[in-house]
């Protein structure tokens, strides 16, 4: 199952794909207040189809704000409420620094 990629004029997107073992979410562009507000419906679709493991691929995530960090926490809470877990992979150096400074490296499984 695949969720449509939602792009807008500033090249933000959220895409999800589900295989037999996990649901993979790709975040593209910036994850700020505007992006998290615009992508709330897509997020709910992802959570609806996600099984036990939700992998968040941040290869193309360029920037994250505090709203983006809240977005990750919301994913984590809702996934864990269903008995699932979240893995985050491919953080670039800038985003990884934000995760370290905020303590998120201790909250999430990061690859």
N, C-alpha and C positions, 0 to 999 in steps of 0.2 A: 504494500500500500504506500502511496506517495502523496504528500501534501504539496499543493502548488507553491511555487516560489513567489513570494510577494515582493515586488520591487517598486520603489517609488523614485522620484526625481533625484534623490541624493544617494541612490545605489545602496539601499538597505534591503536585506532579504532574510527570510527564515525559510528553510526547506527541511523536510523530514522524509525519511525513508525507513520502512520497517522491514526487517528480514526475520528469519526464524528465531534468532537469538536475542536481538536487540532492536531498539529504535534509535536511529542516528539523526541528529538535528545539526544542520549546518547553519551557522550564523555568519552572515556576510555584511560587511560594512561596519557601521557604527551601532552600538547598543546604548542609546541614551534615552532621555525622557520621551522624546517624540517617537523613537523606534519602538520602545516597549509599549507605549500606548497604541500605536498603529498595529502592533503584532499580537495584541491580547487575544484576538479570535483565533489566530494561527496557533498560539501557545495552547489554547484550550483544546484545539483539534489534536495537537501532538500528545497532550496528556491523556486524551480520550483513547488514542490508539496504542500508547506506550504500555509495554508489559513490564517485566522485571528490571531490565537494564536500559537506561537512557544514556546514550553517548552524545555529548555535545562537542562537535567538531568546530574548533575556533580558528582553523587555518586562515580563513578570510576575515576574521574579526579584527578590525583596525583600531577601534577605540571602545572603551567602556566607561560609563559614568556610574555614579551611585545608584541611579535608576536601573542601570544594567545589572549591577550587583544584586539589587532587590529582585530583579527578574530571575537570576540564577537561584536565589533563595526560595522564591516561589516555586520554581521547578522542583527543587530539592524537597520541599515540604510536601508538595502534592504527590510526588513520586514515592516518597517514603510512606505516605499515608496509604498507598496501595501496596505496600510491601516491596517496593522497588528500590533501586539505587541509581546514582548518577556518576558517570565518569566524564571528565573534561579532558580533551586532548588538543594538542597543537596550539597552545597559547603563544603568541609572539612575545618578545621581550618586554614591551611596554605594558601589555595587558597582564603578563605574569608578574611584573613589578607591582601593579595595582592589587592583584590577588595577594601577594606577599604582604604589602603594607596594610591591607584590610584584614589580614588573618584568614582569608579564604583558603589558603593552601592547607590549613589545618581542618577545614570544614569539608572540603571536597576531595575526591579521589582525582588527582591530576596526573596525566601521563605526558 
